[in-house]
Amino acid sequence: MAGTETHYTLARPLFDKPVKLLIVVAPYYKDIADNLVAGAKAEIEAAGGTWDLIEVPGALEVPTAIAISHRLSNFDGYVALGCVIRGETTHYDTVCNDSSRAIQLLGLQGLCIGNGILTVENRSQAEVRADVQGQNKGGGAAAAALHLIALGRKWGDQDKDIGFKPQGSYRVADILDGSSQA
């Protein structure tokens, strides 16, 4: 059982410039969502960051809200939170798979997202995972986003010194008639 396992946790990243995250939560199960949000807020604040919070109707809307925010705002990263509990139909599979896939695709486009959307079999599993004093999956999602932001900042400041770098300006016509100087 996951509750009895011990896991290695990376040290909290340090930032020399302010970091701001958007927490996007689907509060379908309000008490569980509130615990996830509390854990995420605490982790962000412990890293010296700030956050804004928005609510969306369900887990399927979380990635869309993140994509809209990315286009129209200036957050360094995102924390996706919510809970999907298995029901009697295949809707559970659709919501779990599609929300996770969309978040992953946004991440592959370069967005720094911590995915804390719980996908569980029952309410009891959700409560254990959302508990700030327990598994604290909200805090874990925020930590994941913070680590990705730190990684992006580390590598984003580097000059790879590879590829074509023009030494001056050239006109195509000069190049074609041979009058440019290299």
FENSUL-V983989 format. One line per field, one symbol per residue. ss: DSSP state (h for helix, s for strand, l for the rest). phi: phi as a letter, one per 30 degrees, with the letter a starting at -180 (. if undefined). burial: 1 if it has 16 or more other ideal C-beta (glycine too) atoms within 10 Angstrom, else 0. A space follows every 10 residues. Layout:
BEGIN
ss: ???
phi: ???
burial: ???
END
This chain:
BEGIN
ss: lhhhllllll llllllllls sssssslllh hhhhhhhhhh hhhhhhllls ssssssllhh hhhhhhhhhh hhllllssss ssssslllll hhhhhhhhhh hhhhhhhhll llssssssss llhhhhhhhh llllllhhhh hhhhhhhhhh hhhhhhllll llllllllll lhhhhhhlll ll
phi: .ddcdcbdcd dddcbcbebb ccccbcdece dddddddedd eddddddicb bbbbcbdadd dedddddddd dcbbddabbc blbbceccbd eedddddddd dddddddddj dcbcccddbb dadedddddd eddcdhdddd dddddddddd ddddddddcd hbidbdcacb ceddddcicd cc
burial: 0000000000 0010000010 1111111110 0111111111 1011001010 1000110011 1110111011 0000111111 1111100000 0100110011 0110011000 1111111111 0000111111 1100111111 1111111111 0010000000 0000000000 0000000000 00
END
